């Protein structure tokens, strides 16, 4: 049995450090979203490259990596992405398009973090 005194007080790191682009809370230009998504995707999978048609799960992705990727993108883009976005769009190009659409909708509606 684990003694709770041995558990960390803060949540665990959700993956490699921050990706390049705007820091959390600073709006990202819409044109930068595809590059940010690609960089986050590759960092989550610990890859240096992949093709646009590559499937996240075929490259070794799992539910924990999905959660880490979505959390990272939420923080960077300021939009309420859901894990289902990646589950429904498992290729890099489809996921990038879905994230860009959500980011564009958030900007159009003036949601916080997307201006």
N, C-alpha and C positions, 0 to 999 in steps of 0.2 A: 504494500500500500504506500502511496506517495504522501509525504507530509506536505500540507498546503504551504508551509513556510518555505519550501523549496521551489515553489512555482513563481514564475516571473510576475511582477505587478503590471507590466505593460503588455499589450498584445504582441504576438510574434511578428517579425518582419515578413512582409508579404512577397518578398522576392528581391532580386537585385536592386541596387539603388535607383534613384530617379533617372528617368530618361531625359535626353536633351529636349529643348523647347522651353516653353514658358513654365516657371515654377507654379506650384499649386496655387489656385486662387487668382492667377493672372490670365486674362483671356488669351486664347490661342487663335491666331488668324485662321480662318476657315481653310485656306490653302495649305496650312501646315498639318492639318488633321491626318491626312493619309500617311505622312512620314512619321508622325507621332504614334499612330496605330501600328505601323510596321515595326518601328523600333521597340515598342512595348511588347508586341507579339513575339519578336525574336528574343528579347530579354527574358520573357516568361518561360520560353522553351529552351533557353540557354543555347541558342543557335546564332550563327553569324549571317546566314542567308537562307532563303527559301523562295519558291516560285509562288506567284499570285494564286495559282490553283491548288496549292498544297493545303491539306486538311489538318487543322490544329490537332486533332486526336490521332491521326496517322503519324504525326511527327512526335508523338509522345505526350501530348497534352492529356490532362485528366481534370476532374472536378476541382481539385485544389488549385491547379494552375489557372483554370477558368476564373475562379474567385479572385486570384491574385491579379490577373490581367484586368478584369472588370474593375476591381478596386483601384488599381493604378490609373486606369483611364478616367474613372469617375473623378478622382482627385485632380488629375491634370486638366480635364476638359470642363469640369463643373456640370456635367449632365448626369442624369439618373439612368445610367445604362443598367440593364438587367443581364443576369447570366444567360437567360434564354436567347439574348441577341446572338451570342456566340454559338449556342446549341443549334439555333435555326440557320445560322450562317457560318458553317465551320471552316470555309476556305478563307484565306487571307483577303482575296479581292471582295468576296461577298460580305465579310465582316467589316472591312474598311468602308464599303459603301453604306452599310447599315449604320455604322457609327457616324459617318459624315452626314447622313440624312438626319439622325437624331440631333447632332450638334447644330445643323442648319435650322431645324425646327425650334430648338431651344433658343437660338439667337433671334429668330424671327419673332418669337413670343416674348423676348426680353427676359428669359429666365436667368437667375443669378449665375455668374461664373461663365456665361456664354456670350457676353457682349463683345 
